[in-house]
């Protein structure tokens, strides 16, 4: 019985590790898109920060998260960090 539980524990942890790797991979893709976006904004002379777009994005992901049984406050905090990093990347790393 304990051996079955240990195997299950290892399998669950391996699954979590796989999901964590996918999250990091997707964050890297998002970063690359943010850099491309900054270059286009620069060409169009559009500001990096768009309060309306940011507010809409946060509301969209909170709703999406809620439909997937995630705490809305957690989703909001997580995405505000992601957005903050995205703006930092756009301000400091875009050519």
Buried (B, 14 or more C-beta within 10 A) or exposed (E): EEEEEEEEEEEEEEEEEEEEEEEEEEEEEBBEEBBEBBEEBEEEEEEBEEEEEBEEBBEEBBEEBEEEEBEBEEBBEBBEEBBEBBBEBBEEEBE
